[in-house]
């Protein structure tokens, strides 16, 4: 199979693009346009989605998962199984660092080599 393009096929492709760009309607105020995403520079600082404060005693589900080294869903499964205590704040759960440390100590295994 040849990957070379002839002048006719290149002209045909440019005509298709021109046709589709002419068919698009201008944006009105009632239509929400999607935001354009830009690729950040290499020098741009990386912003984490959520920062976990080292000084707070109560942690969110994401911070508790990061603290334990497991996924958010694993933390939720542990809570629903009754293995990990949590405090409800409306729909959100908060985790005490002391409870997380107790869970870590209680689930340690001695690995024999």
Secondary structure, DSSP 8 states (H G I E B T S, - for coil): ------HHHHHHHHHHHHHHHHHS----TTS----------TTS----SS---SS-SEE-HHHHHHHHTS-HHHHHHHHHTTSS--EEETTEEEEEHHHHHHHHHHT------
